[in-house]
Amino acid sequence: MRSHLCNRCGSCVGLSEGKIVFGDKTGKYQPKIIAPIDEQLADTLWEACPGKQFDFPKYRKQFFREPAYFHEFIGPYERIGIGYAADSQVRREGASGGIISAILIWLLKQNKIDGAVVLGMSTKEPWLTQAFIATTPDEILCAAQSKYIISSNNDILPEIAAFKGRLAYVGLPGQIQSIRKLQAAKHPSVSNIDYIFGPFYGNTLHFSSINSFLRTHGEHDYHTITKLYFRYGEWPGNMRVELKSGRIIELKKFHANYLIPFHILRNSLYCTDLTSEFTDISGGDAWAPVYEERGKGFSMVISRSKKGDALLKEMVEAGWLSFDQISEQEAISMHSHGYDFKKRGGFIRIKFRKLLGKSVPDYGYQIKGFKASRYLMEMVISSLFIVMSTSFARWAVEQFPPKFIGGIFEKTRTIWKKSTHKIKRREL
Ligand SMILES: Cc1cc2nc3c(=O)[nH]c(=O)nc-3n(C[C@H](O)[C@H](O)[C@H](O)COP(=O)(O)OP(=O)(O)OC[C@H]3O[C@@H](n4cnc5c(N)ncnc54)[C@H](O)[C@@H]3O)c2cc1C
């Protein structure tokens, strides 16, 4: 709980009968034990925790018996394509193509589920995320779009268990890994989850990113936030903060990415699952100039289970989704930067952590054999993450206008991507 291996999935809080809580959600957002825990509960929590151990090959065998394809970067899958929700409102309100929201609405309308576990913003504290069970299309749309600050969806496991009806569940890879572990253990808290969907996952940020963003704009009290969006408007969208005073602050998503190295949740660096490998269907942004130029919203969609693929087929035939199949190689090229970060960088960072004598996650597999140049590159990246997360660096960056820093960050990232192109493309 106190190591960088905790991804804040919320399972220990949800299963603890009130004995574990998240202490300071605008601070470190760490689980805190507030009452004695007996041995039986401790065993359950330990089993449900995905931070220290999640055996990819074992659970792959269990949940995807005979997938049509498997790639060690992508995971098991049936089909990969580029798509978007046919309903223009769903597409517009979604983070990229509105695929995940469209699927949930379709399942609800077809009576295949009675509710969906989604992540919205808290109504009481609109600066924080809050998971809930959506039972109407409006509620699903209300929770659309990506939230780039810590979310702990599994802290509502008691509500999930008490829900009368079938559920779909949406979460990040770490949250889903815990749900899969509980399903494998036949834990009653997850017995009504029929479908699992998830966004791709590069990283998430501490709440300090919001404080920093406000300070840069001369605002000093996050309590004055009335609405917080991370992907507002046309794809790829803007980070947008609405304040009690009526002031609205907006910054292009690509520029707001400058917050990442300063406020990244350290666990994101040890998570090696980019494309949410344990879902029925997962979705990410279709990052390619050909789509980015067109705006509107395009997703990369990966169907993984037979059930997920059948659902995708049904929706395409019914005219609910647009879906154009692409090859594995095209999919990898589109996210080569992300795969490099997670499937190479992730394992190298785990190795560095082990060398420092710290606890490391056990994923039941490793990717290794990288060139010395990739290790060197990781040393530079990891050092930058350490330096940039210091209070001094955070303070220093706040002295500049975010548009300016965001612009520099976007350009530096492009140069960095180009200069590392060869390292990353090699063997992909
Ligand atoms: C933290 C984070 C990091 C991401 N990193 C990448 C990346 O590196 N590369 C990439 O291609 N795509 C990434 N994505 C995915 C991308 O932003 C879109 O979510 C994805 O393309 C799906 O878009 P959509 O329009 O189909 O989803 P929508 O229809 O907008 O639905 C999104 C669903 O995800 C749920 N959700 C949103 N945020 C969270 C969260 N923090 N925790 C749990 N559930 C959440 C919502 O409740 C909603 O149901 C990331 C998403 C998140 C949340």
The ligand as a MOL file (V3000), in Angstrom:
LIG
                    3D

  0  0  0     0  0            999 V3000
M  V30 BEGIN CTAB
M  V30 COUNTS 53 58 0 0 0
M  V30 BEGIN ATOM
M  V30 1 C -5.7840 7.4980 -17.6120 0
M  V30 2 C -5.9250 7.2100 -19.0770 0
M  V30 3 C -4.7890 7.0920 -19.8970 0
M  V30 4 C -4.9260 6.8240 -21.2510 0
M  V30 5 N -3.8010 6.6770 -22.0390 0
M  V30 6 C -3.9330 6.4170 -23.3620 0
M  V30 7 C -2.7870 6.2650 -24.2020 0
M  V30 8 O -1.6530 6.3680 -23.7310 0
M  V30 9 N -2.9750 5.9930 -25.5280 0
M  V30 10 C -4.2400 5.8640 -26.0560 0
M  V30 11 O -4.3630 5.6240 -27.2630 0
M  V30 12 N -5.3470 5.9840 -25.2900 0
M  V30 13 C -5.2210 6.2540 -23.9560 0
M  V30 14 N -6.3310 6.3810 -23.1740 0
M  V30 15 C -7.6420 6.0440 -23.7640 0
M  V30 16 C -8.3280 7.1800 -24.4800 0
M  V30 17 O -8.1430 8.3940 -23.7980 0
M  V30 18 C -9.8530 6.8960 -24.5750 0
M  V30 19 O -10.3560 6.6290 -23.3030 0
M  V30 20 C -10.1460 5.7140 -25.4370 0
M  V30 21 O -9.7340 6.0360 -26.7400 0
M  V30 22 C -11.6420 5.3570 -25.4150 0
M  V30 23 O -12.3380 6.3920 -25.9890 0
M  V30 24 P -13.9240 6.2910 -26.2170 0
M  V30 25 O -14.3430 7.5700 -26.8660 0
M  V30 26 O -14.2820 5.0010 -26.8400 0
M  V30 27 O -14.4220 6.2330 -24.6900 0
M  V30 28 P -15.6400 6.9740 -24.0030 0
M  V30 29 O -16.8970 6.6680 -24.7630 0
M  V30 30 O -15.2820 8.3780 -23.7440 0
M  V30 31 O -15.7010 6.1580 -22.6460 0
M  V30 32 C -14.6270 6.1600 -21.7620 0
M  V30 33 C -14.9870 5.2320 -20.6140 0
M  V30 34 O -13.8240 5.0970 -19.7990 0
M  V30 35 C -14.1470 5.3710 -18.4380 0
M  V30 36 N -13.0180 6.0670 -17.8570 0
M  V30 37 C -12.5300 7.2710 -18.2060 0
M  V30 38 N -11.4450 7.5880 -17.4700 0
M  V30 39 C -11.2630 6.5670 -16.6190 0
M  V30 40 C -10.3180 6.3240 -15.6000 0
M  V30 41 N -9.3510 7.2010 -15.2850 0
M  V30 42 N -10.4260 5.1810 -14.8830 0
M  V30 43 C -11.3950 4.2900 -15.1690 0
M  V30 44 N -12.3230 4.4640 -16.1440 0
M  V30 45 C -12.2520 5.5940 -16.8490 0
M  V30 46 C -15.4020 6.2470 -18.4980 0
M  V30 47 O -16.2110 6.0260 -17.3720 0
M  V30 48 C -16.0990 5.8020 -19.7730 0
M  V30 49 O -17.0150 4.7790 -19.5170 0
M  V30 50 C -6.2230 6.6790 -21.8110 0
M  V30 51 C -7.3450 6.8120 -20.9980 0
M  V30 52 C -7.2160 7.0650 -19.6510 0
M  V30 53 C -8.4560 7.1850 -18.7930 0
M  V30 END ATOM
M  V30 BEGIN BOND
M  V30 1 1 1 2
M  V30 2 1 2 3
M  V30 3 2 2 52
M  V30 4 2 3 4
M  V30 5 1 4 5
M  V30 6 1 4 50
M  V30 7 2 5 6
M  V30 8 1 6 7
M  V30 9 1 6 13
M  V30 10 2 7 8
M  V30 11 1 7 9
M  V30 12 1 9 10
M  V30 13 2 10 11
M  V30 14 1 10 12
M  V30 15 2 12 13
M  V30 16 1 13 14
M  V30 17 1 14 15
M  V30 18 1 14 50
M  V30 19 1 15 16
M  V30 20 1 16 17
M  V30 21 1 16 18
M  V30 22 1 18 19
M  V30 23 1 18 20
M  V30 24 1 20 21
M  V30 25 1 20 22
M  V30 26 1 22 23
M  V30 27 1 23 24
M  V30 28 2 24 25
M  V30 29 1 24 26
M  V30 30 1 24 27
M  V30 31 1 27 28
M  V30 32 2 28 29
M  V30 33 1 28 30
M  V30 34 1 28 31
M  V30 35 1 31 32
M  V30 36 1 32 33
M  V30 37 1 33 34
M  V30 38 1 33 48
M  V30 39 1 34 35
M  V30 40 1 35 36
M  V30 41 1 35 46
M  V30 42 1 36 37
M  V30 43 1 36 45
M  V30 44 2 37 38
M  V30 45 1 38 39
M  V30 46 1 39 40
M  V30 47 2 39 45
M  V30 48 1 40 41
M  V30 49 2 40 42
M  V30 50 1 42 43
M  V30 51 2 43 44
M  V30 52 1 44 45
M  V30 53 1 46 47
M  V30 54 1 46 48
M  V30 55 1 48 49
M  V30 56 2 50 51
M  V30 57 1 51 52
M  V30 58 1 52 53
M  V30 END BOND
M  V30 END CTAB
M  END
